[in-house]
């Protein structure tokens, strides 16, 4: 017979046994990536603007990375990435210069080869007359022509053919006329070496260009990483963003001023403008004012915008004096006007 409820046994079941309290498993709290931070502080596409922003970020990190809690994208990491990008850009520029130098040497060698062929032509005319015939053909003067070829490739080939002809027919050479197998061979070798040097320079230029592109891609990724990391550490309205040259996402402010602007006459009615980076700028508004000429502007007029730190303006009349100024801007508004630069159009 089962016990009665009052026999003292009813409360010994498992349903009211004391149990160990279990804390609920909660997800680890993690600040979400602040996409507003990204939109207020975009990563620059222009290389020079990117460099300037990285300098500001690195300067801020130098003083504040510990107090803010930056762990991944530190000053040392930023500067290493910036140094690598700038070095890659400089190497690319050096390879561009080298390609031009090698082309110049090739041009010089080709001109010398052309002179040799002119001497050889005079020798052939003396031997076989000025009309194209089988003897001219045998010496490499093809296409029914006795004229020195008008392309480098054809001149290069003809030098080798003329060398072979003189080698096979030594009696046709003339030291006095500078038309010998040795002279043709030397000219051919000089051009061959110059062409090889151009090919090597172009190969190295191509690699340097790719390395340049990759280095700035890595730098952009690093800058984006820094801004993203900062967005996980600071609230939208934290004014410490400005310590790193960035906008406060919840309260963007206008950029600082552009402290330097130069205007250069580029010829053909063009003006080339260059200016310095302004803190927190995302773009630049350009204005011009013609102060002399048939049309004088009473005030500055809009001349377009730029994301970088330089731009060429076109369509001005040579001889006219033009004043220019630049205004940096971002989502917080316009910054102060730059100093005014004046230039005479050519």
Secondary structure, 3 states (H helix, E strand, C coil): CCCCCCCCCHHHCHHHCCCCCCCCCCCCCCCCCCHHHHHHCCCCCCHHHHHHHHHHHHHHHHHHHHHHCCCCCCHHHHHHHHHHHHHHHHHHHHHHHHHHHHHHHHHHHHHHHHHHHHHHHHHHHHHHCCCCCHHHHHCCCCCCCCCCCCCHHHHHHHHHHHHHHHHHCHHHCECCCCECHHHHHHHHHHHHHHHHHHHHHHHHHHHHHHHHHHHHHHHHHHHHHHHHHHHHHCCCCCHHHHHHCCCCCCCCCCCCCCCCEEEEEEECCEEEEEECCCCCCCEEEEEEEECCCCCCCCCCEEEEEECCCEEEECCCCCCCEEEEEEEEEECCEEEEECCCEEEECC
